[in-house]
Amino acid sequence: MTMQRIGGVAALACAVTYLFGFALLVTVMAEMGFGTNAIDAATVVSATVENPALMITWNTVIYIVNALALTLLIVALASRLKHISPEWGTTSMAFGLVWCTLVLGAGMIANVATERVMALAPSDFDAAVRIWEALHAVELGLGGGNEIAGGVWIFCVSLAGLMYRAFGKIVTGLGLLTGLGGLLTILPPLGEVAGAVFGLGAIAWFIAVGLALLFKGEAVAAQQST
């Protein structure tokens, strides 16, 4: 299997992790207190103690599995762009690996928060709440609460695709819109709406990129090598 096809599978895997995250967020996680602007830490800690396996699974899928799949996609897209423009290929890989590192770090912090809550809550519930609040703030800062790094990478890849016709119009258009949504999460008044645009747009973009790499990657690679 070539790197382009591996990247296509990885892109679809990224879409699946996002779909999994959204599905849990609007169902089980919403009942636990997530998905709102005013998260009640005590409620979250209580829910975590009752079902730690769900929290570990949630964090592992939306952060860690996503980051590992994202790494493969970043390499595949950078390789594709390097055939057209070495500078854009290198730039896209740099931005992408920054995002991937932040996502992976957020997942590790989130799982550590769950472990610390489980250790402290039985003997000191208030301390568990404080620890969760502190670590959750770090998690959000790394990427759970904004999508700037992801927005920059997707926008960069899509802009290069537009300039050099590396991808189809659907992939490029979705990428530019999604990347812009991620960048706008830096503005607090637009954070929630822009975050939704980024999340939903990213699902569509990952699927579009995945299909393009799986079914058109070989033809493009052969054309670029001639």
Number of C-alpha atoms within 10 A of each C-alpha: 5 11 19 26 21 18 27 29 22 26 30 24 21 27 24 18 22 20 16 14 17 16 12 16 18 12 12 12 19 12 14 18 19 19 15 10 8 8 13 14 20 17 14 20 27 18 17 21 18 11 12 18 12 15 19 19 13 21 22 19 19 23 27 23 17 24 25 17 22 25 19 19 30 26 21 24 22 23 20 23 24 16 14 16 15 14 11 19 23 16 18 26 24 15 19 26 19 13 25 24 18 20 27 22 19 26 27 18 20 26 23 16 25 24 17 17 25 20 14 16 17 10 10 11 17 14 14 24 22 15 19 23 19 12 19 21 15 17 22 15 14 21 22 18 17 23 27 20 22 27 26 22 25 28 25 22 27 27 19 21 23 18 10 12 13 20 24 14 13 12 22 25 18 23 30 23 19 30 29 21 29 29 22 23 23 16 11 11 10 13 19 17 14 23 22 16 19 30 20 16 20 25 20 19 26 27 22 22 27 27 19 21 28 19 13 16 23 16 10 16 15 9 9 11 7 5
